């Protein structure tokens, strides 16, 4: 099986290459490499920005990756991380059977065109779940204990001990999770050590599964906002969840409660969250994801004292990168041996074609 490994400035092609060859054994077939370095993608910041564009508007909305189009050739499988796989890339591969994306999100691939061409799109589930879960917990503690604010105060010559809100313990609090996928299932046992009351809203997960992780399934998302001391968002960005959290939800929250988001910004009306924080309607927020990344120098978010900001790094750990290339290689091997892969996101469309 001929494999094309498409690298970027976050996950290089040679890491894919080595993992695929290791997984496929003595006779892996041709494994080639290409790096995404075309127009507008020559720095890590550029590539991250283009990934944001694709998250919003798809792979056809960014400059054509000519270097990838030229490299496709006879590849049967493409492995990719952030690089765009638009219609032109899919059309360039007459032998192409599958695209394996080293992330849970696959916004950088034109799935509609792939489905029409009978090309399977395979994603990874849980590759960075532990890392994202641990950062969610860290953000809860950092925000309620004013750790980032205290650090900033000391660095400018102060010794701050008074903050916008009175800090309180995570122990014994009520934590509400919106979405109960791989990240939330990693977070639940980590929270258990704090003896929290865990409320979970996810209409697609049964009560028994949630209860097995120590949580209580709630039928209405509004209850999460009314009762929780910490609301932590862990849903996937879909048409259903885009901007599904807004002003009415923040108005339901306790004035002492915190909102945590290290999932996707576009599930939340951030203008409404900003206003709730600005007037002190809620105690604070901690955000790893933002509508504009990086935040501009004049961003109003930088003026708020009751928010902790991190630069979209929740899933960026050594274990995440190791898991990514290993799981991609496992998916390639599964496809080579069986003609399909477990996490094929367009499986239903392929069956109909």
C-alpha positions as CSV (number, residue, x, y, z in Angstrom):
1,X,0.0,0.0,0.0
2,X,1.4,3.4,-1.0
3,X,1.1,6.0,1.8
4,X,1.7,9.8,1.6
5,X,2.6,11.4,4.9
6,X,1.6,15.1,4.9
7,X,3.4,17.0,7.6
8,X,3.1,20.5,9.0
9,X,5.0,22.6,11.5
10,X,3.3,21.0,14.4
11,X,3.5,17.3,13.4
12,X,6.2,16.5,10.9
13,X,5.9,14.1,8.0
14,X,8.9,12.1,9.2
15,X,7.1,11.3,12.4
16,X,4.2,9.9,10.4
17,X,6.6,8.0,8.2
18,X,8.5,6.3,11.0
19,X,5.3,5.3,12.8
20,X,3.7,3.9,9.6
21,X,6.8,1.9,8.6
22,X,7.1,0.5,12.2
23,X,3.4,-0.5,12.3
24,X,3.3,-2.1,8.8
25,X,6.4,-4.2,9.4
26,X,8.9,-5.6,7.0
27,X,7.2,-4.8,3.7
28,X,5.2,-1.6,4.2
29,X,5.1,-0.5,0.5
30,X,6.1,2.9,-0.6
31,X,5.8,5.5,2.1
32,X,6.5,9.1,0.9
33,X,6.6,12.5,2.6
34,X,5.6,16.0,1.8
35,X,5.4,19.1,4.0
36,X,2.7,21.8,3.9
37,X,4.8,24.9,3.2
38,X,2.8,26.7,0.5
39,X,1.2,30.2,0.3
40,X,0.3,31.6,3.7
41,X,1.6,28.5,5.6
42,X,5.2,29.2,6.1
43,X,5.1,29.7,9.9
44,X,3.5,27.9,12.8
45,X,1.4,31.0,13.4
46,X,0.2,31.1,9.8
47,X,-0.7,27.4,9.8
48,X,-2.6,27.7,13.0
49,X,-4.5,30.7,11.6
50,X,-5.4,28.7,8.4
51,X,-6.6,25.9,10.6
52,X,-8.9,28.3,12.3
53,X,-10.2,29.4,8.9
54,X,-10.8,25.8,7.9
55,X,-12.6,25.1,11.2
56,X,-15.0,27.9,10.2
57,X,-15.2,27.6,6.4
58,X,-13.6,24.3,5.4
59,X,-10.5,23.4,3.3
60,X,-11.6,25.2,0.1
61,X,-11.3,28.6,2.0
62,X,-7.5,28.6,2.3
63,X,-4.8,28.8,-0.4
64,X,-4.5,25.7,-2.6
65,X,-1.7,23.4,-1.3
66,X,0.1,22.9,-4.6
67,X,2.9,21.0,-3.0
68,X,0.5,18.4,-1.7
69,X,-1.4,18.1,-4.9
70,X,1.8,17.5,-6.8
71,X,2.9,14.8,-4.3
72,X,-0.3,12.7,-4.2
73,X,0.5,10.6,-7.3
74,X,-0.4,7.0,-6.7
75,X,-1.0,7.2,-3.0
76,X,-3.7,5.0,-1.6
77,X,-3.7,6.5,1.8
78,X,-2.9,10.1,3.0
79,X,-2.0,10.8,6.6
80,X,-2.4,14.4,7.7
81,X,-2.6,16.7,10.7
82,X,-3.5,20.3,10.0
83,X,-2.8,20.6,6.3
84,X,-5.8,21.2,3.9
85,X,-7.1,18.3,1.9
86,X,-9.5,20.1,-0.5
87,X,-11.2,18.8,-3.6
88,X,-8.1,19.4,-5.7
89,X,-6.0,17.1,-3.5
90,X,-8.6,14.4,-3.6
91,X,-8.9,14.7,-7.4
92,X,-5.2,14.3,-7.8
93,X,-5.2,10.8,-6.4
94,X,-6.8,8.2,-8.8
95,X,-5.8,5.4,-6.4
96,X,-6.8,7.2,-3.2
97,X,-8.9,5.1,-0.8
98,X,-8.5,6.8,2.6
99,X,-7.4,10.0,4.4
100,X,-6.3,9.5,8.0
101,X,-6.5,12.7,10.1
102,X,-4.3,12.8,13.2
103,X,-7.0,14.7,15.2
104,X,-10.6,14.3,16.3
105,X,-11.5,17.3,14.1
106,X,-11.5,16.8,10.3
107,X,-12.5,20.3,9.2
108,X,-9.4,20.4,7.0
109,X,-10.8,17.7,4.7
110,X,-13.5,18.1,2.1
111,X,-15.6,15.2,3.4
112,X,-18.5,15.7,1.0
113,X,-16.2,15.3,-2.1
114,X,-14.4,12.4,-0.5
115,X,-17.6,10.6,0.1
116,X,-18.7,11.0,-3.5
117,X,-15.4,9.6,-4.6
118,X,-15.6,6.6,-2.2
119,X,-12.7,7.9,-0.1
120,X,-12.8,7.0,3.6
121,X,-12.1,9.8,6.1
122,X,-10.7,8.4,9.3
123,X,-10.1,10.5,12.5
124,X,-8.6,9.8,15.9
125,X,-10.7,9.6,19.0
126,X,-9.0,10.3,22.4
127,X,-5.5,11.0,21.2
128,X,-5.2,14.1,23.5
129,X,-8.1,13.4,25.9
130,X,-5.9,13.0,29.0
131,X,-4.0,16.2,28.3
132,X,-7.1,18.3,27.6
133,X,-8.8,16.9,30.7
134,X,-5.9,17.7,33.0
135,X,-5.7,21.2,31.7
136,X,-9.4,21.7,32.3
137,X,-8.8,20.8,35.9
138,X,-5.8,23.1,36.0
139,X,-7.9,26.0,34.7
140,X,-10.5,25.4,37.4
141,X,-7.8,25.6,40.1
142,X,-5.9,28.5,38.5
143,X,-9.0,30.6,38.2
144,X,-10.7,30.1,41.5
145,X,-7.3,30.4,43.4
146,X,-6.2,33.4,41.5
147,X,-2.8,31.8,40.6
148,X,-2.2,33.6,37.3
149,X,-3.3,37.0,38.8
150,X,-1.1,36.5,41.8
151,X,1.9,35.7,39.5
152,X,1.3,38.7,37.4
153,X,1.0,41.0,40.4
154,X,4.3,39.7,41.9
155,X,6.1,40.2,38.6
156,X,5.2,43.9,38.5
157,X,6.5,44.4,42.0
158,X,3.3,43.8,44.1
159,X,2.3,41.2,46.6
160,X,-1.4,40.8,45.8
161,X,-3.7,39.1,48.3
162,X,-7.1,40.6,47.3
163,X,-8.8,39.7,44.0
164,X,-12.2,40.3,42.3
165,X,-13.7,37.2,43.9
166,X,-13.1,35.4,47.1
167,X,-11.4,32.1,46.3
168,X,-12.9,28.8,47.4
169,X,-12.0,25.1,47.3
170,X,-12.7,22.8,44.3
171,X,-13.3,20.1,46.9
172,X,-17.0,19.4,47.5
173,X,-18.1,21.8,44.7
174,X,-20.6,21.0,41.9
175,X,-19.0,20.6,38.5
176,X,-21.1,20.6,35.4
177,X,-19.8,19.0,32.2
178,X,-21.4,19.8,28.8
179,X,-20.6,16.9,26.6
180,X,-19.3,13.5,27.8
181,X,-16.9,12.3,25.1
182,X,-13.3,11.1,25.6
183,X,-12.1,14.3,27.3
184,X,-14.9,14.4,29.9
185,X,-14.5,10.7,30.6
186,X,-10.8,11.4,31.4
187,X,-11.7,14.4,33.5
188,X,-14.4,12.6,35.6
189,X,-12.0,10.3,37.5
190,X,-9.6,13.1,38.1
191,X,-12.3,15.2,39.7
192,X,-13.4,12.3,41.9
193,X,-10.4,12.9,44.2
194,X,-12.0,16.3,45.0
195,X,-15.3,14.7,46.0
196,X,-17.3,16.9,43.6
197,X,-20.9,16.5,42.7
198,X,-20.6,15.8,39.0
199,X,-23.5,16.8,36.7
200,X,-23.4,15.8,33.0
201,X,-25.4,17.0,30.1
202,X,-25.0,15.0,26.9
203,X,-28.2,13.8,25.1
204,X,-26.2,11.2,23.2
205,X,-24.8,9.3,26.2
206,X,-26.9,7.1,28.3
207,X,-27.3,7.5,32.1
208,X,-25.6,4.2,32.9
209,X,-22.4,5.3,31.1
210,X,-22.4,8.6,32.9
211,X,-23.1,7.0,36.3
212,X,-20.3,4.5,35.8
213,X,-17.9,7.5,35.7
214,X,-19.4,9.0,38.9
215,X,-21.7,11.5,37.3
216,X,-25.4,12.2,37.2
217,X,-27.1,12.6,33.8
218,X,-29.2,15.8,33.6
219,X,-31.9,16.1,30.9
220,X,-31.7,19.9,30.4
221,X,-28.5,21.9,29.8
222,X,-30.0,24.8,31.8
223,X,-29.6,22.8,35.0
224,X,-25.9,22.6,34.5
225,X,-25.7,26.4,34.4
226,X,-28.1,26.9,37.4
227,X,-26.5,24.5,39.8
228,X,-22.8,24.3,39.0
229,X,-19.9,26.1,40.6
230,X,-17.8,25.2,37.5
231,X,-19.3,24.8,34.1
232,X,-16.8,23.0,31.8
233,X,-17.4,22.6,28.1
234,X,-16.4,19.4,26.3
235,X,-18.8,19.0,23.4
236,X,-17.8,18.8,19.7
237,X,-18.2,21.7,17.4
238,X,-21.0,20.8,15.0
239,X,-23.9,22.6,13.3
240,X,-26.0,21.7,16.3
241,X,-23.5,23.1,18.9
242,X,-22.3,26.2,17.0
243,X,-23.1,29.2,19.3
244,X,-25.4,27.1,21.4
245,X,-24.3,28.8,24.6
246,X,-25.0,32.5,25.2
247,X,-26.4,35.3,27.3
248,X,-29.4,33.4,28.7
249,X,-27.1,30.7,30.1
250,X,-24.6,33.0,31.7
251,X,-27.5,34.8,33.4
252,X,-28.6,31.5,35.0
253,X,-25.1,30.9,36.6
254,X,-24.4,31.6,40.3
255,X,-22.5,34.9,40.7
256,X,-19.7,32.8,42.3
257,X,-19.5,30.3,39.4
258,X,-16.8,29.9,36.8
259,X,-17.0,29.0,33.1
260,X,-14.2,26.8,31.6
261,X,-13.6,26.3,27.9
262,X,-10.7,24.4,26.3
263,X,-12.9,22.7,23.6
264,X,-13.8,25.1,20.8
265,X,-14.7,28.9,21.1
266,X,-17.3,28.9,18.4
267,X,-19.7,26.9,20.5
268,X,-20.1,30.0,22.7
269,X,-21.3,33.5,22.0
270,X,-18.0,35.0,23.4
271,X,-19.5,38.6,23.2
272,X,-22.1,37.5,25.8
273,X,-19.5,35.8,28.0
274,X,-17.3,38.9,27.8
275,X,-20.2,41.1,29.0
276,X,-21.1,38.7,31.8
277,X,-17.5,38.9,33.0
278,X,-17.1,42.6,32.5
279,X,-20.1,43.4,34.8
280,X,-19.2,40.7,37.3
281,X,-22.3,38.6,36.6
282,X,-20.2,35.5,37.1
283,X,-17.0,35.1,39.1
284,X,-14.7,34.3,36.2
285,X,-13.7,32.2,33.3
286,X,-10.7,30.3,32.0
287,X,-10.3,30.0,28.3
288,X,-7.8,28.1,26.1
289,X,-9.7,28.7,22.9
290,X,-10.6,32.0,21.3
291,X,-12.4,33.3,18.2
292,X,-9.2,35.2,17.2
293,X,-5.9,33.4,17.7
294,X,-3.6,34.9,18.6
295,X,-5.6,37.6,20.4
296,X,-4.9,41.1,18.9
297,X,-3.0,43.6,21.0
298,X,-6.1,45.7,21.5
299,X,-8.4,42.8,22.5
300,X,-10.8,43.7,25.2
301,X,-10.2,40.3,26.8
302,X,-6.8,41.5,27.9
303,X,-8.4,44.1,30.1
304,X,-10.5,41.7,32.2
305,X,-9.1,40.8,35.6
306,X,-11.5,37.9,36.1
307,X,-10.4,35.6,33.3
308,X,-7.4,33.3,32.8
309,X,-6.2,33.0,29.2
310,X,-4.0,30.3,27.6
311,X,-3.0,30.1,23.9
312,X,-4.8,27.0,22.7
313,X,-2.3,24.6,24.3
314,X,-4.6,22.1,26.2
315,X,-3.7,19.2,24.0
316,X,-0.1,20.0,23.4
317,X,1.9,17.5,25.3
318,X,4.5,14.9,24.4
319,X,2.0,12.1,24.9
320,X,-0.4,13.8,22.5
321,X,2.1,13.8,19.6
322,X,3.2,10.2,20.4
323,X,-0.4,9.0,20.5
324,X,-1.2,10.9,17.3
325,X,1.4,9.2,15.1
326,X,0.9,5.8,16.8
327,X,-2.9,5.9,16.3
328,X,-2.6,7.1,12.7
329,X,-0.2,4.2,11.9
330,X,-2.6,1.7,13.6
331,X,-5.4,3.1,11.4
332,X,-3.3,2.7,8.3
333,X,-2.5,-0.8,9.2
334,X,-6.1,-1.6,9.9
335,X,-7.1,-0.2,6.5
336,X,-4.3,-2.1,4.7
337,X,-5.4,-5.4,6.3
338,X,-9.2,-5.1,6.2
339,X,-10.1,-2.4,3.7
340,X,-11.8,-0.2,6.3
341,X,-11.0,1.6,9.6
342,X,-13.1,1.7,12.8
343,X,-13.3,5.5,13.1
344,X,-14.4,6.2,9.5
345,X,-16.5,9.4,9.9
346,X,-18.2,9.1,6.5
347,X,-18.9,5.3,6.7
348,X,-22.6,5.8,6.2
349,X,-22.1,7.8,3.1
350,X,-19.7,5.3,1.7
351,X,-22.1,2.4,2.3
352,X,-24.8,4.3,0.3
353,X,-22.5,5.1,-2.7
